[in-house]
Structures are given as C-alpha cells and as structure tokens.
C-alpha cells in the first residue's frame, strides 16, 4: 500500500529534515508561523496530520542541505525593472552554465507540477549555510534559478496541488554542491550601486574646525 502523507513526513523527519504541514492542494503553510515552526518531533507531526490528514509536506532544507530551484518560467518583473535585464528560465540558465564548461553532478532531484526542478545539495562542511536568494530576479545566468535553504522551505513529494504532483525523479542521496555552484549562487551582482563618495575640497580634510564652520 502507498504510505500516507504523515508516514512520508515522518520518514523525512527521521533523516533530519524539518517538516511543516501545507494547506491541502496549496503551497502555503497550514501552521500560523510557517517554516519557523518546522520540526522533526514525531509527536508534533502526528498531531498536525491527525488534524489534517490531507496536508501537503513542506521541508526546510538548511542548514545541512540546500535546494537549487530551477524555474521553468522566466522571472516576472515590471517594465521598469525589465530594462537592462535578460529574463530567461532556469533551464536556459543551466544550459548556459554547461556551455561555459561547468557540469552539474547528478544529485537528489524532484520535479514540480509546473515543469521545474528542485535539485538537492548537501552543504559542504567548510561552507556556511545557504540562505534564500535575496532577489527574485537576477542578471544573466542566474535568472530563473533560486536558492532554498535556511529560513525557507520547499514543497516535497508526494504533495499534490491542482497543477499536479511533486515527484522524486532522482531518489539518490544528495551530494555536496560543487564549489563553483555555491560561489555562483552567492554572487551579489544585483546589489544596489552605491553613489560614489565626493572628495572634500583640497585642504578641508585637514581642518575639521573649518569644515564645521562652513
């Protein structure tokens, strides 16, 4: 027989992944405080699914794991933000990364109902925990790719939404993410550009009293 959702949730929790219940048929948390309440506690999980047996399963990857979210649709932005940006989907981003000579090793992978992928990676012992991308829209190769790690969650198989079912397409153990991938996803090329500091007029930097007087 197919395992029930609560038994799948307990299996995830037994492997150290913090679990949270999702609204049946949706991707939003069922509990009030979202992923901050995610837990591996067996009694709590039994209680959640006892009240709502059809609840979907959310997983908080961090800090031991993180997820590369490959979106099948380009990011959506307003026209003002669109200027100067190339909007591509996550699969095109991966093709460009591979064309540049980088190869993603096979790792634990789930498919999403919208046609995207969740690639699971173990966090390297000498690297800090990965956090969610600060900006939903990134330039060039990063468009369509996002990070799910500490303080975020992903929808896990076999959760079902009106769009379809989340499935494991590669159930192998997650491998340590390549260093180049971690560095790529930590890039901050979308940070606000700071205005250059105007130098003080000649001589004023040596006389604080005159500067105050002026």
BELKA-V737585 format. One record per residue. PHI is phi in degrees with one decimal (999 if undefined). D_FIRST is the distance of its C-alpha to the first C-alpha in Angstrom with 2 decimals. Layout:
BEGIN
PHI,D_FIRST / PHI,D_FIRST
END
This chain:
BEGIN
999,0.00 / -68.4,3.81 / -66.0,6.32 / -74.8,8.91 / -60.6,12.34 / -65.7,13.97 / -68.8,11.92 / -65.9,12.70 / -59.9,16.22 / -66.1,16.59 / -65.1,15.77 / -59.8,18.48 / -62.8,20.78 / -66.9,20.53 / -92.3,21.87 / 97.9,24.79 / -90.0,24.04 / -76.6,25.15 / -113.1,22.77 / -140.7,23.81 / -82.4,22.19 / -114.2,23.08 / -55.8,24.07 / -52.8,21.23 / 79.2,21.94 / -133.3,24.70 / -109.9,25.63 / -94.4,27.81 / -62.8,27.22 / -83.8,26.39 / -83.6,28.47 / -65.3,32.24 / -103.7,33.20 / 58.3,30.59 / -70.6,29.98 / -68.3,32.67 / -97.6,30.27 / -57.4,27.36 / -149.6,26.32 / -108.2,24.33 / -71.1,24.84 / -62.7,21.72 / -64.8,23.29 / -64.3,24.30 / -64.9,20.90 / -58.0,19.40 / -64.6,22.41 / -59.4,22.08 / -76.9,18.50 / -66.0,19.32 / -77.9,22.06 / -144.6,20.20 / -61.4,16.37 / -92.4,16.63 / -59.7,18.95 / -74.4,18.74 / -115.6,19.15 / -109.5,22.59 / -125.8,23.66 / -94.9,27.25 / -67.9,27.93 / -70.8,31.28 / -90.8,33.09 / -78.5,31.33 / -130.6,29.83 / -146.8,30.86 / -122.5,29.54 / -91.5,31.62 / -90.9,30.83 / -99.1,31.80 / -88.4,32.60 / -83.9,32.73 / -124.0,35.60 / -61.6,39.01 / -59.1,39.79 / -103.4,41.47 / -137.0,44.84 / -72.1,47.97 / -60.1,50.86 / -61.5,52.83 / -79.7,50.22 / -69.0,49.63 / -59.9,53.13 / 79.5,53.28 / -121.7,49.55 / -106.0,47.54 / -99.5,44.18 / -126.9,41.59 / -83.2,37.80 / -64.9,35.81 / -70.5,35.27 / -66.5,39.03 / -60.7,39.59 / -64.6,37.49 / -62.3,39.41 / -69.5,42.68 / -63.2,41.69 / -67.0,40.85 / -64.2,44.10 / -82.4,45.93 / 103.1,44.77 / -105.0,41.79 / -121.7,38.43 / -79.8,35.17 / -70.4,33.25 / -60.6,29.56 / -150.5,27.41 / -60.4,24.04 / -138.9,23.79 / -121.0,21.84 / -98.6,22.76 / -106.4,23.66 / -60.3,23.62 / -82.7,27.43 / 97.2,27.47 / -87.2,28.30 / -134.4,27.00 / -115.5,26.42 / -98.2,27.74 / -92.2,27.08 / -130.4,29.98 / -82.2,30.86 / -80.8,34.15 / -64.0,36.97 / -58.2,38.38 / -94.7,41.83 / -114.2,40.83 / -76.0,40.43 / -65.0,37.28 / -81.8,36.77 / -116.0,37.20 / -57.2,36.43 / -56.4,38.96 / -73.3,41.92 / -128.4,42.62 / -71.4,40.24 / -115.2,42.66 / -124.5,44.06 / -75.3,46.58 / 47.3,46.12 / -63.3,43.37 / -87.9,41.52 / -60.5,41.11 / 84.5,37.49 / -118.1,36.27 / -145.6,35.48 / -109.6,34.50 / -121.5,31.83 / -147.6,32.45 / -61.7,33.97 / 65.8,34.32 / -150.2,31.85 / -144.6,28.14 / -124.9,25.78 / -78.6,22.79 / -111.4,19.70 / -59.7,16.53 / -98.1,14.29 / -57.8,16.95 / -121.7,17.96 / -121.2,21.58 / -56.4,23.51 / -78.7,24.41 / 143.9,20.92 / -109.5,18.15 / -82.5,18.86 / -134.1,17.38 / -80.4,18.10 / -96.5,20.38 / -141.8,21.57 / -85.6,19.37 / -60.3,22.27 / -66.9,23.97 / -64.7,26.49 / -105.2,30.04 / -67.0,33.29 / -65.2,34.75 / -59.4,37.95 / -57.9,41.07 / -63.4,42.32 / -70.3,39.24 / -59.5,39.63 / -63.6,43.33 / -63.0,42.77 / -76.0,40.44 / -92.6,42.90 / -57.4,45.79 / -119.9,47.80 / -76.2,49.60 / -103.0,48.83 / -63.0,50.69 / -57.0,53.53 / -79.7,56.80 / -79.6,59.28 / -66.9,62.80 / -63.5,65.27 / -77.0,67.43 / -76.8,71.03 / -66.4,73.50 / -69.9,76.24 / -57.4,79.73 / -51.4,81.74 / 92.7,83.09 / -70.0,81.13 / -65.9,78.40 / -96.8,81.13 / -137.3,82.45 / -62.8,80.02 / -62.4,82.94 / -64.3,84.00 / -64.8,80.44 / -63.9,80.17 / -60.7,83.61 / -64.3,82.70
END
